[in-house]
Amino acid sequence: MSNIVIMGLQWGDEGKGKLVDFLSNSFDAVVRFQGGHNAGHTIKSKGKTYKLSILPSGLIQNKYSVIGSGVVVDPFTLLKEIKTLQKAGINITPNNLNIADNCSLIFSFHKDLDALLENNKGEKKIGTTGRGIGPAYEDIVGRRSIRICDLMNEDVLSERLKNILYFHNILRAGLGLDKVSFNLILKEILDIKDEIISYSKDSFDITRKLSSKKNVMFEGAQGALLDVTNGTYPFVTSSHTLSSSAFVGGCTPMSSIDKTIGILKAYTTRVGSGPFPTELNDEVGNFLKLEGAEIGTVTGRDRRCGWFDAALVKKAITLSSIKSVVLTKLDVLDKMDKIKICTSYDIDGKIYDYLPNRIDLQNIVKPIYEEVAGWKSSIRNIKKIEDLPENAIKYIRKIEEICGINIDIISTGPDRSETIVVNPEVIK
Ligand code: IMP
């Protein structure tokens, strides 16, 4: 094996949790490098279901796991998630979980701001997860974040807290929110700081520890199209979700990453607002939602559903140097008569093979489709690609051809065992 990044190539929820868990056995360590508890990874393993939002999926397989510097950490949610998993029998101690000490923290005032700014946007809202992710990342670039290392000295912590509340209280006054009490927040932090510190490690110590491991997996959260710069801005998350983000947020130098595996769902979904050229607001979209159980892990919101959009995916593949692809939820299409793949867009009479950044053009795209016949049978227990129905193989080959990639693993159901390994090299 080697050091790899695993990331979603659509708008998140591609089924990364299952794949990270499936591949974890081949790795010595798993690292989260961006996002926060806005991520939702569902893992089914040995008859149990685990829902993770901030912890690396590698913990389920008892692998050394890292929350890297690029992650924004809500310390209260983190401790709650640790306790829930421990109760479910998962081993989590400072020996198998480390948090980079330069991770920035999310507080209740970030959440307040997230909610208020969303409400004020009315119909133009982003549809965030409401977890305070955006405001926490704003504080990082505003250089006023409180980081885990600031918890280690009470004078430093007080000074940093005064500094961040100076800004937030001015903002809150302007927005009509109550002032945040310094003493209250300080007490809340002091109550939990020792437990958080017990898991933390200097980010450079983590870098050195990771460099001593042979096979490290960098686990992306969200998906390429939610990248704050290259996604469907402003309807994006606030972190960089492309593979290059693993170098910045994963406590690892660029040279140590060998390749990126992309996860693709066999159709497209999106939670929250924003452009979605292949969205199906009809009975087919509803069928995909029900058949694929497309309900958000974090917020419980229905996911919007549509046909596979190869034009969007091709851009994600190029920007993240994807060398290998995992296709998930193919079984959701088992009952379809016909399946469409969007290959390009007609925008005001001009053909585009990518989604342009201009919002005015995004709003008027007309997808151009190729259609393939469905296979109309269950593929859940099939273990080899050659045993799949002919039309399922045709659909897979069509995606490979249009996107210019190889599909190396196919997921045919939520359980670990429901997986077809097309190219065994990927898991070696
Ligand atoms: P935020 O990350 O909470 O600020 O939300 C910004 C956008 O990203 C919203 O459209 C969310 O629905 C979306 N989003 C954030 N995290 C995830 C995820 O893990 N899966 C899918 N969508 C997400």
Boltz pocket constraint, residues with backbone or C-beta under 6 A from the ligand:
constraints:
  - pocket:
      binder: B
      contacts: [[A, 11], [A, 12], [A, 13], [A, 38], [A, 39], [A, 40], [A, 126], [A, 127], [A, 128], [A, 129], [A, 130], [A, 131], [A, 132], [A, 133], [A, 134], [A, 221], [A, 222], [A, 226], [A, 235], [A, 236], [A, 237], [A, 238], [A, 271], [A, 272], [A, 273]]
      max_distance: 6.0
